[in-house]
Amino acid sequence: MEYISHSEAETEAIGERLAAALSPGAVVAYRGGLGMGKTAFTRGLARGLGCRGRVTSPTFTIVNEYEGAIPLFHFDMYRLNGSEDLFDIGWEDYLSRGGVCAVEWSEQVADALPEDAVTVTLSRHPDHDGWRIITVEGGSAS
C-alpha cells in the first residue's frame, strides 16, 4: 500500500492504522533518511497498540520500550555496526516477548530481520515539499 502524508499528524494516523493489522511478535522495518517521519509514524503505531507515554527517538539509547495492550520495542540501528551488535543487546529476547518491534535504519541489520517483517519506507514527495510518501509492504499488513 502507498499513502501520501501531508503532515506529521497524518503520518501518525497511518502508523496507527498499521498497528491494527499487526500481531504480537511482528517486526516493522523502517527505511528512510533523517527527518522522514519515522518517529512520528512510531507515535501512531504506539497509540494503535494501546501504548501510553511519550514516544521519542531511541537514537542514543538504541531501544525504547512502551507498555500497552501490545508492547512496542522501538529500535534505532543507526549507530550499530551490524547484526552482531543487535544480537548483543538481546534482539532474540525482544522477539520472544510478544510485542511489536519497530526498527529504524533496518538496512543496518537486514540479515537479522525475519522474512515476514513489514517494511515501511518513508520518502519525500517529489512534487510537494513537506509531504511524505509512505509505502507499506510485506507481512500480513500489505
MIFI-580527 format. One record per residue (C-alpha): x, y, z; residue number from 1. Coordinates in Angstrom, 3 decimals. Example, Ala and Ser with C-alpha at 12.3 -4.5 7.8 and 13.67 -1.06 7.14 Angstrom:
# MIFI-580527
<atom><px>12.300</px><py>-4.500</py><pz>7.800</pz><seq>1</seq></atom>
<atom><px>13.670</px><py>-1.060</py><pz>7.140</pz><seq>2</seq></atom>
//
This chain:
# MIFI-580527
<atom><px>0.000</px><py>0.000</py><pz>0.000</pz><seq>1</seq></atom>
<atom><px>1.140</px><py>3.502</py><pz>-0.695</pz><seq>2</seq></atom>
<atom><px>-0.018</px><py>6.540</py><pz>1.251</pz><seq>3</seq></atom>
<atom><px>0.590</px><py>10.256</py><pz>0.881</pz><seq>4</seq></atom>
<atom><px>1.015</px><py>12.115</py><pz>4.159</pz><seq>5</seq></atom>
<atom><px>0.522</px><py>15.861</py><pz>4.161</pz><seq>6</seq></atom>
<atom><px>1.519</px><py>16.358</py><pz>7.807</pz><seq>7</seq></atom>
<atom><px>3.030</px><py>14.810</py><pz>10.893</pz><seq>8</seq></atom>
<atom><px>-0.489</px><py>14.117</py><pz>12.197</pz><seq>9</seq></atom>
<atom><px>-1.340</px><py>12.189</py><pz>9.018</pz><seq>10</seq></atom>
<atom><px>1.890</px><py>10.202</py><pz>9.320</pz><seq>11</seq></atom>
<atom><px>0.912</px><py>9.277</py><pz>12.872</pz><seq>12</seq></atom>
<atom><px>-2.582</px><py>8.258</py><pz>11.709</pz><seq>13</seq></atom>
<atom><px>-1.099</px><py>5.923</py><pz>9.070</pz><seq>14</seq></atom>
<atom><px>1.065</px><py>4.329</py><pz>11.784</pz><seq>15</seq></atom>
<atom><px>-1.999</px><py>3.915</py><pz>13.986</pz><seq>16</seq></atom>
<atom><px>-3.867</px><py>2.164</py><pz>11.152</pz><seq>17</seq></atom>
<atom><px>-0.956</px><py>-0.207</py><pz>10.576</pz><seq>18</seq></atom>
<atom><px>-0.976</px><py>-1.156</py><pz>14.271</pz><seq>19</seq></atom>
<atom><px>-4.474</px><py>-2.611</py><pz>13.844</pz><seq>20</seq></atom>
<atom><px>-3.092</px><py>-5.099</py><pz>11.283</pz><seq>21</seq></atom>
<atom><px>-0.161</px><py>-6.267</py><pz>13.422</pz><seq>22</seq></atom>
<atom><px>0.027</px><py>-9.245</py><pz>15.747</pz><seq>23</seq></atom>
<atom><px>2.264</px><py>-9.738</py><pz>18.776</pz><seq>24</seq></atom>
<atom><px>5.730</px><py>-10.665</py><pz>17.559</pz><seq>25</seq></atom>
<atom><px>5.531</px><py>-8.560</py><pz>14.390</pz><seq>26</seq></atom>
<atom><px>8.583</px><py>-6.671</py><pz>13.170</pz><seq>27</seq></atom>
<atom><px>8.244</px><py>-3.342</py><pz>11.358</pz><seq>28</seq></atom>
<atom><px>11.394</px><py>-2.419</py><pz>9.413</pz><seq>29</seq></atom>
<atom><px>11.697</px><py>1.278</py><pz>8.603</pz><seq>30</seq></atom>
<atom><px>13.585</px><py>2.653</py><pz>5.626</pz><seq>31</seq></atom>
<atom><px>14.072</px><py>6.359</py><pz>5.073</pz><seq>32</seq></atom>
<atom><px>16.561</px><py>9.115</py><pz>5.696</pz><seq>33</seq></atom>
<atom><px>16.836</px><py>11.600</py><pz>8.505</pz><seq>34</seq></atom>
<atom><px>13.734</px><py>13.690</py><pz>9.069</pz><seq>35</seq></atom>
<atom><px>11.404</px><py>11.475</py><pz>7.037</pz><seq>36</seq></atom>
<atom><px>8.940</px><py>10.897</py><pz>9.891</pz><seq>37</seq></atom>
<atom><px>9.943</px><py>7.526</py><pz>11.338</pz><seq>38</seq></atom>
<atom><px>9.418</px><py>8.670</py><pz>14.933</pz><seq>39</seq></atom>
<atom><px>6.069</px><py>10.295</py><pz>14.053</pz><seq>40</seq></atom>
<atom><px>4.996</px><py>7.037</py><pz>12.404</pz><seq>41</seq></atom>
<atom><px>6.068</px><py>5.194</py><pz>15.570</pz><seq>42</seq></atom>
<atom><px>3.973</px><py>7.542</py><pz>17.745</pz><seq>43</seq></atom>
<atom><px>0.931</px><py>6.466</py><pz>15.757</pz><seq>44</seq></atom>
<atom><px>1.967</px><py>2.823</py><pz>15.901</pz><seq>45</seq></atom>
<atom><px>2.276</px><py>3.080</py><pz>19.703</pz><seq>46</seq></atom>
<atom><px>-1.138</px><py>4.726</py><pz>20.005</pz><seq>47</seq></atom>
<atom><px>-2.675</px><py>1.986</py><pz>17.845</pz><seq>48</seq></atom>
<atom><px>-1.107</px><py>-0.712</py><pz>20.035</pz><seq>49</seq></atom>
<atom><px>-2.543</px><py>0.913</py><pz>23.170</pz><seq>50</seq></atom>
<atom><px>0.817</px><py>2.160</py><pz>24.469</pz><seq>51</seq></atom>
<atom><px>0.940</px><py>5.188</py><pz>26.713</pz><seq>52</seq></atom>
<atom><px>3.732</px><py>7.618</py><pz>27.350</pz><seq>53</seq></atom>
<atom><px>5.803</px><py>9.949</py><pz>25.248</pz><seq>54</seq></atom>
<atom><px>7.364</px><py>8.310</py><pz>22.187</pz><seq>55</seq></atom>
<atom><px>10.839</px><py>9.596</py><pz>21.397</pz><seq>56</seq></atom>
<atom><px>13.629</px><py>8.553</py><pz>19.064</pz><seq>57</seq></atom>
<atom><px>15.909</px><py>5.907</py><pz>20.593</pz><seq>58</seq></atom>
<atom><px>18.976</px><py>7.311</py><pz>18.791</pz><seq>59</seq></atom>
<atom><px>21.196</px><py>7.310</py><pz>21.880</pz><seq>60</seq></atom>
<atom><px>19.514</px><py>4.550</py><pz>23.903</pz><seq>61</seq></atom>
<atom><px>19.260</px><py>2.084</py><pz>20.954</pz><seq>62</seq></atom>
<atom><px>15.848</px><py>0.834</py><pz>22.163</pz><seq>63</seq></atom>
<atom><px>12.847</px><py>2.410</py><pz>23.893</pz><seq>64</seq></atom>
<atom><px>10.157</px><py>0.216</py><pz>25.409</pz><seq>65</seq></atom>
<atom><px>6.490</px><py>1.226</py><pz>25.621</pz><seq>66</seq></atom>
<atom><px>3.987</px><py>-0.785</py><pz>27.635</pz><seq>67</seq></atom>
<atom><px>0.477</px><py>-1.246</py><pz>26.327</pz><seq>68</seq></atom>
<atom><px>-2.079</px><py>-3.819</py><pz>25.239</pz><seq>69</seq></atom>
<atom><px>0.715</px><py>-4.981</py><pz>22.931</pz><seq>70</seq></atom>
<atom><px>4.142</px><py>-3.685</py><pz>23.994</pz><seq>71</seq></atom>
<atom><px>6.227</px><py>-1.745</py><pz>21.497</pz><seq>72</seq></atom>
<atom><px>10.007</px><py>-2.001</py><pz>21.276</pz><seq>73</seq></atom>
<atom><px>11.368</px><py>0.894</py><pz>19.218</pz><seq>74</seq></atom>
<atom><px>14.931</px><py>0.348</py><pz>17.948</pz><seq>75</seq></atom>
<atom><px>17.328</px><py>2.735</py><pz>16.240</pz><seq>76</seq></atom>
<atom><px>20.096</px><py>0.877</py><pz>14.412</pz><seq>77</seq></atom>
<atom><px>21.857</px><py>3.984</py><pz>13.085</pz><seq>78</seq></atom>
<atom><px>24.793</px><py>3.685</py><pz>15.497</pz><seq>79</seq></atom>
<atom><px>25.178</px><py>-0.098</py><pz>15.281</pz><seq>80</seq></atom>
<atom><px>27.855</px><py>-1.751</py><pz>13.172</pz><seq>81</seq></atom>
<atom><px>25.688</px><py>-4.680</py><pz>12.117</pz><seq>82</seq></atom>
<atom><px>23.622</px><py>-7.629</py><pz>13.243</pz><seq>83</seq></atom>
<atom><px>26.142</px><py>-8.834</py><pz>15.818</pz><seq>84</seq></atom>
<atom><px>25.562</px><py>-5.619</py><pz>17.775</pz><seq>85</seq></atom>
<atom><px>21.806</px><py>-6.193</py><pz>17.596</pz><seq>86</seq></atom>
<atom><px>22.128</px><py>-9.701</py><pz>18.999</pz><seq>87</seq></atom>
<atom><px>24.422</px><py>-8.341</py><pz>21.742</pz><seq>88</seq></atom>
<atom><px>21.587</px><py>-6.130</py><pz>23.037</pz><seq>89</seq></atom>
<atom><px>19.154</px><py>-9.068</py><pz>23.226</pz><seq>90</seq></atom>
<atom><px>17.300</px><py>-8.985</py><pz>19.882</pz><seq>91</seq></atom>
<atom><px>16.100</px><py>-12.589</py><pz>20.250</pz><seq>92</seq></atom>
<atom><px>14.682</px><py>-11.801</py><pz>23.690</pz><seq>93</seq></atom>
<atom><px>12.732</px><py>-8.841</py><pz>22.308</pz><seq>94</seq></atom>
<atom><px>11.348</px><py>-11.015</py><pz>19.505</pz><seq>95</seq></atom>
<atom><px>10.054</px><py>-13.553</py><pz>22.021</pz><seq>96</seq></atom>
<atom><px>8.401</px><py>-11.051</py><pz>24.399</pz><seq>97</seq></atom>
<atom><px>5.111</px><py>-10.801</py><pz>22.479</pz><seq>98</seq></atom>
<atom><px>5.418</px><py>-7.187</py><pz>21.453</pz><seq>99</seq></atom>
<atom><px>5.934</px><py>-5.366</py><pz>18.182</pz><seq>100</seq></atom>
<atom><px>9.495</px><py>-4.425</py><pz>17.228</pz><seq>101</seq></atom>
<atom><px>9.793</px><py>-1.223</py><pz>15.184</pz><seq>102</seq></atom>
<atom><px>13.291</px><py>-0.914</py><pz>13.710</pz><seq>103</seq></atom>
<atom><px>14.663</px><py>2.377</py><pz>12.369</pz><seq>104</seq></atom>
<atom><px>17.623</px><py>2.128</py><pz>9.957</pz><seq>105</seq></atom>
<atom><px>16.685</px><py>-1.522</py><pz>9.432</pz><seq>106</seq></atom>
<atom><px>19.044</px><py>-1.833</py><pz>6.475</pz><seq>107</seq></atom>
<atom><px>21.904</px><py>-1.892</py><pz>9.033</pz><seq>108</seq></atom>
<atom><px>20.624</px><py>-5.250</py><pz>10.367</pz><seq>109</seq></atom>
<atom><px>18.663</px><py>-6.639</py><pz>7.411</pz><seq>110</seq></atom>
<atom><px>20.110</px><py>-10.131</py><pz>7.814</pz><seq>111</seq></atom>
<atom><px>18.703</px><py>-10.357</py><pz>11.373</pz><seq>112</seq></atom>
<atom><px>15.127</px><py>-9.448</py><pz>10.443</pz><seq>113</seq></atom>
<atom><px>12.504</px><py>-12.144</py><pz>9.930</pz><seq>114</seq></atom>
<atom><px>11.331</px><py>-12.796</py><pz>6.374</pz><seq>115</seq></atom>
<atom><px>7.787</px><py>-11.724</py><pz>7.262</pz><seq>116</seq></atom>
<atom><px>8.835</px><py>-8.282</py><pz>8.545</pz><seq>117</seq></atom>
<atom><px>6.629</px><py>-5.414</py><pz>7.421</pz><seq>118</seq></atom>
<atom><px>8.713</px><py>-2.824</py><pz>5.557</pz><seq>119</seq></atom>
<atom><px>7.695</px><py>0.818</py><pz>5.888</pz><seq>120</seq></atom>
<atom><px>9.522</px><py>3.185</py><pz>3.542</pz><seq>121</seq></atom>
<atom><px>9.197</px><py>6.922</py><pz>4.146</pz><seq>122</seq></atom>
<atom><px>10.406</px><py>9.341</py><pz>1.468</pz><seq>123</seq></atom>
<atom><px>9.884</px><py>12.910</py><pz>0.328</pz><seq>124</seq></atom>
<atom><px>7.159</px><py>13.560</py><pz>-2.196</pz><seq>125</seq></atom>
<atom><px>8.894</px><py>14.720</py><pz>-5.404</pz><seq>126</seq></atom>
<atom><px>6.357</px><py>17.487</py><pz>-6.139</pz><seq>127</seq></atom>
<atom><px>5.429</px><py>18.805</py><pz>-2.689</pz><seq>128</seq></atom>
<atom><px>7.949</px><py>19.821</py><pz>-0.054</pz><seq>129</seq></atom>
<atom><px>6.824</px><py>18.620</py><pz>3.364</pz><seq>130</seq></atom>
<atom><px>4.668</px><py>15.768</py><pz>2.048</pz><seq>131</seq></atom>
<atom><px>5.765</px><py>12.169</py><pz>2.535</pz><seq>132</seq></atom>
<atom><px>5.193</px><py>9.023</py><pz>0.530</pz><seq>133</seq></atom>
<atom><px>4.756</px><py>6.085</py><pz>2.884</pz><seq>134</seq></atom>
<atom><px>4.921</px><py>2.598</py><pz>1.407</pz><seq>135</seq></atom>
<atom><px>3.936</px><py>-0.433</py><pz>3.492</pz><seq>136</seq></atom>
<atom><px>4.924</px><py>-3.879</py><pz>2.210</pz><seq>137</seq></atom>
<atom><px>5.185</px><py>-7.429</py><pz>3.453</pz><seq>138</seq></atom>
<atom><px>3.908</px><py>-9.311</py><pz>6.444</pz><seq>139</seq></atom>
<atom><px>0.153</px><py>-9.508</py><pz>6.748</pz><seq>140</seq></atom>
<atom><px>-0.183</px><py>-5.719</py><pz>6.662</pz><seq>141</seq></atom>
<atom><px>0.134</px><py>-5.079</py><pz>2.932</pz><seq>142</seq></atom>
//
